[in-house]
Amino acid sequence: VSALLGPIVVQEDLSKRACHMLLVLAGKQERKGAVRLNQQQMAELMISERRPKGWSRVEVNQVLKELREAGLLFKVKRGHYAFDPQAIFHGTATEQKTAIADMPVDFPAVQVPEERRGGPDE
């Protein structure tokens, strides 16, 4: 997880549900960034004491839309999602650079808060 994630979550004012989904999906991320789950599987992962049956697919869809609009997640194809590799990535630095280069052109760029721009030494 990148140091950019926290400021992006705050800047985008992500809902509590979006943060929950973000953390659950980050834990399911495969090497090189893939999240291979359909919406029903995601709904079932959201089981909690308060929601023993998990979320509905409609709720999952709403939260996925919020994450996409924030520029954190994109749909590769049905049942296959990926995070913006600048924010969340599981793999080597070389794999991450390749994943960044392979991102869809129409994917909204993550808006990095001004105070987080620059290199790690700044």
VOBA-1610 file (N, C-alpha, C; in pm, whole numbers, padded with zeros to 5 digits, always signed):
BEGIN
Val+00086-00118+00000Val+00000+00000+00000Val+00089+00123+00000Ser+00058+00215-00087Ser+00136+00336-00101Ser+00103+00438+00008Ala+00200+00524+00036Ala+00178+00635+00129Ala+00074+00732+00074Leu+00044+00721-00055Leu-00055+00809-00117Leu-00198+00770-00081Leu-00219+00646-00041Leu-00355+00597-00022Leu-00432+00676+00083Gly-00374+00697+00199Gly-00443+00770+00306Gly-00488+00908+00262Pro-00397+00990+00209Pro-00439+01123+00164Pro-00545+01118+00053Ile-00538+01019-00033Ile-00639+01007-00140Ile-00776+00973-00080Val-00778+00880+00015Val-00903+00843+00081Val-00966+00965+00148Val-00884+01045+00214Val-00934+01166+00281Val-00980+01268+00178Gln-00897+01294+00078Gln-00931+01393-00024Gln-01060+01358-00097Glu-01078+01231-00128Glu-01197+01186-00200Glu-01317+01166-00108Asp-01294+01178+00023Asp-01400+01163+00123Asp-01475+01031+00104Leu-01398+00923+00093Leu-01458+00792+00070Leu-01547+00752+00187Ser-01656+00687+00155Ser-01749+00640+00257Ser-01686+00527+00339Lys-01746+00502+00454Lys-01702+00392+00540Lys-01707+00260+00463Arg-01814+00240+00386Arg-01827+00117+00308Arg-01718+00105+00203Ala-01686+00216+00138Ala-01579+00213+00037Ala-01446+00177+00101Cys-01421+00230+00221Cys-01296+00195+00291Cys-01294+00048+00329His-01408-00004+00373His-01416-00148+00405His-01385-00232+00282Met-01450-00199+00171Met-01431-00276+00048Met-01286-00264+00001Leu-01230-00145+00009Leu-01093-00121-00032Leu-00997-00213+00044Leu-01014-00222+00174Leu-00926-00306+00255Leu-00946-00454+00227Val-01070-00496+00212Val-01097-00638+00183Val-01040-00676+00047Leu-01064-00593-00055Leu-01012-00626-00188Leu-00860-00618-00193Ala-00801-00525-00119Ala-00654-00517-00115Ala-00596-00647-00060Gly-00665-00706+00037Gly-00621-00833+00093Gly-00638-00950-00002Lys-00722-00935-00103Lys-00745-01040-00201Lys-00665-01020-00330Gln-00588-00914-00333Gln-00512-00881-00454Gln-00406-00987-00481Glu-00401-01031-00606Glu-00299-01127-00648Glu-00171-01054-00686Arg-00069-01129-00705Arg+00057-01075-00754Arg+00032-01002-00886Lys+00096-00892-00908Lys+00083-00806-01026Lys-00049-00729-01029Gly-00121-00728-00916Gly-00232-00636-00902Gly-00371-00683-00932Ala-00392-00805-00974Ala-00526-00851-01012Ala-00612-00881-00889Val-00740-00845-00901Val-00842-00885-00804Val-00946-00960-00886Arg-00945-01092-00876Arg-01033-01175-00959Arg-01151-01224-00876Leu-01248-01137-00864Leu-01371-01167-00791Leu-01488-01102-00864Asn-01599-01175-00872Asn-01718-01109-00927Asn-01791-01038-00813Gln-01895-00964-00847Gln-01963-00885-00746Gln-02031-00972-00640Gln-02081-01088-00678Gln-02142-01177-00580Gln-02038-01226-00480Gln-01919-01261-00528Gln-01812-01305-00438Gln-01770-01192-00345Met-01764-01070-00398Met-01731-00954-00314Met-01837-00935-00207Ala-01964-00947-00245Ala-02075-00931-00149Ala-02061-01031-00035Glu-02025-01154-00067Glu-02011-01258+00033Glu-01892-01233+00125Leu-01790-01164+00075Leu-01674-01131+00158Leu-01706-01025+00263Met-01814-00953+00243Met-01848-00843+00332Met-01937-00886+00448Ile-01929-01012+00485Ile-02003-01064+00600Ile-01943-01007+00727Ser-02032-00964+00816Ser-01988-00913+00946Ser-02094-00950+01049Glu-02065-00920+01172Glu-02162-00948+01279Glu-02292-00871+01253Arg-02279-00750+01204Arg-02397-00668+01175Arg-02464-00707+01044Arg-02388-00766+00954Arg-02440-00806+00821Arg-02405-00953+00797Pro-02470-01045+00867Pro-02433-01188+00858Pro-02449-01250+00719Lys-02524-01186+00631Lys-02539-01238+00495Lys-02453-01160+00396Gly-02374-01068+00446Gly-02291-00987+00358Gly-02371-00874+00296Trp-02319-00817+00190Trp-02383-00706+00122Trp-02463-00758+00003Ser-02552-00675-00047Ser-02621-00709-00171Ser-02529-00673-00288Arg-02559-00729-00404Arg-02480-00694-00523Arg-02498-00547-00557Val-02616-00492-00530Val-02641-00350-00555Val-02547-00264-00470Glu-02532-00300-00342Glu-02441-00227-00254Glu-02297-00237-00303Val-02258-00357-00344Val-02121-00376-00397Val-02101-00289-00520Asn-02197-00290-00610Asn-02187-00210-00732Asn-02172-00061-00700Gln-02249-00012-00604Gln-02240+00129-00565Gln-02101+00164-00511Val-02047+00075-00429Val-01915+00099-00370Val-01806+00088-00477Leu-01817-00008-00567Leu-01719-00019-00675Leu-01719+00107-00760Lys-01836+00162-00784Lys-01847+00288-00860Lys-01774+00400-00786Glu-01793+00407-00655Glu-01725+00509-00575Glu-01573+00493-00584Leu-01524+00371-00577Leu-01380+00347-00585Leu-01326+00379-00725Arg-01405+00348-00828Arg-01364+00382-00965Arg-01359+00534-00984Glu-01461+00602-00935Glu-01465+00748-00949Glu-01353+00817-00873Ala-01308+00755-00765Ala-01195+00810-00689Ala-01061+00782-00758Gly-01065+00699-00863Gly-00943+00666-00935Gly-00860+00560-00867Leu-00921+00480-00782Leu-00846+00377-00709Leu-00861+00237-00767Leu-00967+00212-00842Leu-00995+00078-00891Leu-01049+00087-01033Phe-01013-00008-01116Phe-01073-00013-01249Phe-01107-00157-01284Lys-01206-00170-01370Lys-01251-00301-01414Lys-01173-00340-01538Val-01105-00453-01531Val-01031-00504-01645Val-01127-00576-01739Lys-01208-00662-01681Lys-01314-00734-01752Lys-01405-00793-01644Arg-01508-00861-01683Arg-01602-00917-01587Arg-01529-01008-01487Gly-01547-00978-01358Gly-01485-01058-01253Gly-01336-01036-01237His-01282-00930-01297His-01139-00901-01291His-01122-00750-01276Tyr-01072-00709-01161Tyr-01050-00569-01130Tyr-00903-00549-01098Ala-00862-00425-01094Ala-00725-00392-01053Ala-00726-00255-00987Phe-00641-00238-00889Phe-00624-00108-00825Phe-00530-00024-00909Asp-00539+00106-00891Asp-00437+00192-00949Asp-00306+00149-00884Pro-00211+00101-00961Pro-00088+00048-00902Pro-00002+00152-00831Gln-00034+00279-00849Gln+00038+00383-00775Gln-00009+00389-00630Ala-00131+00341-00604Ala-00188+00348-00470Ala-00181+00214-00396Ile-00214+00105-00465Ile-00215-00029-00404Ile-00160-00127-00506Phe-00054-00198-00467Phe+00005-00294-00561Phe+00075-00405-00486His+00057-00527-00534His+00126-00644-00479His+00220-00697-00587Gly+00348-00673-00569Gly+00446-00719-00666Gly+00575-00640-00652Thr+00666-00664-00744Thr+00796-00596-00741Thr+00784-00456-00800Ala+00887-00376-00781Ala+00889-00241-00839Ala+00883-00247-00991Thr+00950-00343-01051Thr+00946-00360-01197Thr+00805-00396-01243Glu+00741-00488-01172Glu+00603-00525-01206Glu+00509-00406-01190Gln+00535-00325-01088Gln+00452-00207-01065Gln+00467-00107-01179Lys+00588-00083-01224Lys+00610+00008-01337Lys+00537-00041-01462Thr+00542-00172-01487Thr+00471-00229-01601Thr+00321-00211-01586Ala+00270-00235-01466Ala+00126-00220-01441Ala+00082-00075-01461Ile+00164+00021-01419Ile+00131+00162-01439Ile+00126+00194-01588Ala+00223+00144-01662Ala+00227+00168-01808Ala+00109+00103-01879Asp+00058-00008-01826Asp-00051-00082-01889Asp-00190-00036-01847Met-00199+00066-01763Met-00330+00113-01718Met-00411+00167-01836Pro-00544+00150-01831Pro-00628+00201-01939Pro-00611+00353-01956Val-00608+00398-02079Val-00590+00540-02108Val-00706+00622-02051Asp-00828+00566-02053Asp-00944+00641-02007Asp-00966+00632-01857Phe-00876+00567-01784Phe-00890+00556-01639Phe-00855+00689-01574Pro-00942+00738-01483Pro-00912+00868-01421Pro-00785+00860-01337Ala-00699+00955-01357Ala-00572+00958-01283Ala-00600+00986-01135Val-00527+00918-01050Val-00537+00945-00907Val-00492+01088-00884Gln-00573+01162-00812Gln-00539+01300-00781Gln-00457+01301-00652Val-00327+01317-00667Val-00236+01314-00553Val-00243+01450-00483Pro-00279+01451-00354Pro-00282+01579-00282Pro-00148+01651-00292Glu-00153+01782-00304Glu-00032+01863-00325Glu+00079+01833-00225Glu+00044+01818-00097Glu+00147+01797+00005Glu+00216+01662-00008Arg+00163+01571-00093Arg+00223+01439-00110Arg+00303+01428-00238Arg+00303+01533-00321Arg+00379+01527-00447Arg+00528+01534-00418Gly+00604+01481-00509Gly+00749+01484-00491Gly+00801+01347-00453Gly+00929+01338-00437Gly+00993+01210-00408Gly+00984+01174-00261Pro+01032+01056-00227Pro+01023+01009-00090Pro+01110+01088+00007Asp+01208+01162-00045Asp+01297+01239+00041Asp+01243+01378+00073Glu+01133+01413+00011Glu+01079+01548+00032Glu+00984+01551+00150
//
